[in-house]
Amino acid sequence: MKRRSILIGAAGTALATGGAGLLWKPRVEGKPHNPYFSALNEMLKQDGPGRPVMLIDLDRINSNIDLIAGSVGPEKTYRVVVKSLPSVPLLQHVMQRARTQALMVFHQPFLNTIAETFPEADCLIGKPMPVSAIETFFRKAVGTRYDSENKVQWLIDTPARLQQYLAVAKRFGIRMRINFEIDVGLHRGGIPEPAALAPLLKVIEENSQHLELSGLMGYEPHLSGMQAALTHPEVKKVLDIYSGHIAVVKGAGYDPARLTLNGAGSHTLGIYQHDATMNDLAAGSGVVKPTDFDTYHLTDNLPAVFIATPILKRYEELKVPGDLWVAQPLQWWNPNMRRLYYIYGGYWKAKIISPPGTPDPIYQSTNQSPVTTSRNVDLQVDDYMFLRPTQSEHVMLQFGDLLAFRGSEIIETWPIFQQSG
Ligand SMILES: Cc1ncc(COP(=O)(O)O)c(C=O)c1O
């Protein structure tokens, strides 16, 4: 029914508008793959597994890593956001090239994988975790080389959660490093204002055998898309709030330079190149640049992650379920509906990027999705279509091993993180 109503809706609009419909007749879109995607198509027809895959362009990620690391600069720490780059070899590559051991982690199973594979990594937890996840982490990390007590910074957002963590630290007989989530304007939670920090610091001071202050985290993605610079009033607001919290910490006798003062993400990291309020900036997605990251401060970063999926079927006409009468007028009205392909899979958080000018599938199916094109697109069964994910988080976990390529050669296959464990 859903498919039918989509088609009838489209045809209805065309026909009901009569003469105006003619004026709206869509332009012919659609072009062959450009040389970049033609080469990838040939590579996958020769060496691909014949199913949807996730490709990573090694040259492009290198260029993106250099841009991000350059923007962070030598005075601050670049912290790699694990959920946006969820593969051990991919993280290894980024960390080596950017010369950093700092990670931001959002998922207990990922944290345990990191404990097993990156013994030197300093992990700031990116969201407050239920205490049961912490207990699971500690239980599973026993026997690894990872110094769980001194390498993880646990994120705390409320006095109640601090008390919960204190209880865990006492029960395990350990000392936990505490990083406070501060609300710098996003209003996603955290310590609401600098004055609210003082009593929490007192709890730490009174329980210094079990708790230690490691820093602050103030995330501000609400600045994305503002083309914001340091002089922008919204940026000033964020930095003023952040500075207020730093003043409280300083007042309690801490040296801010010895703490992790984290903030930013891929969208906003570029703002702070010439500011020293924060000493630790996070970014992940900007390394691969999915479509949601086509934003101002990432203009020079290059799209480096693609879904490639084989074409299973090709037809020279628009075929619709039940031979509906609308098919004929619809393909007459819209020249971009005169060829029909079925691609392997679909319904991903992604947009078709090649062949260029290809509209979204006429309906979405996780099994086979129908994609129409103009006659300008002349791909055959077993050729590939390419999509750009809208985000890398989650989507990169849907295809099994990542295929890392250079030019038109698959160089390595990179396993992705396990979601449980
Ligand atoms: C706390 C925090 N910091 C930083 C980031 C930035 O990640 P990315 O660079 O992948 O957008 C995120 C993303 O959700 C986040 O939640």
The ligand as an SDF file (V2000), in Angstrom:
LIG
                    3D

 16 16  0  0  0  0  0  0  0  0999 V2000
   30.2710   14.6510   23.7750 C   0  0  0  0  0  0  0  0  0  0  0  0
   30.5790   14.6620   22.3030 C   0  0  0  0  0  0  0  0  0  0  0  0
   31.7340   15.2070   21.8950 N   0  0  0  0  0  0  0  0  0  0  0  0
   32.0680   15.2290   20.6190 C   0  0  0  0  0  0  0  0  0  0  0  0
   31.2380   14.6790   19.6490 C   0  0  0  0  0  0  0  0  0  0  0  0
   31.6410   14.8340   18.2210 C   0  0  0  0  0  0  0  0  0  0  0  0
   31.6770   13.7240   17.4090 O   0  0  0  0  0  0  0  0  0  0  0  0
   31.8280   13.9440   15.8590 P   0  0  0  0  0  0  0  0  0  0  0  0
   33.0860   14.6600   15.6170 O   0  0  0  0  0  0  0  0  0  0  0  0
   31.8420   12.5690   15.3020 O   0  0  0  0  0  0  0  0  0  0  0  0
   30.6410   14.7380   15.4270 O   0  0  0  0  0  0  0  0  0  0  0  0
   30.0250   14.1060   20.0320 C   0  0  0  0  0  0  0  0  0  0  0  0
   29.1140   13.5360   19.0490 C   0  0  0  0  0  0  0  0  0  0  0  0
   27.9990   13.1240   19.3050 O   0  0  0  0  0  0  0  0  0  0  0  0
   29.6760   14.1030   21.3970 C   0  0  0  0  0  0  0  0  0  0  0  0
   28.5000   13.5960   21.8390 O   0  0  0  0  0  0  0  0  0  0  0  0
  1  2  1  0
  2  3  1  0
  2 15  2  0
  3  4  2  0
  4  5  1  0
  5  6  1  0
  5 12  2  0
  6  7  1  0
  7  8  1  0
  8  9  2  0
  8 10  1  0
  8 11  1  0
 12 13  1  0
 12 15  1  0
 13 14  2  0
 15 16  1  0
M  END
$$$$
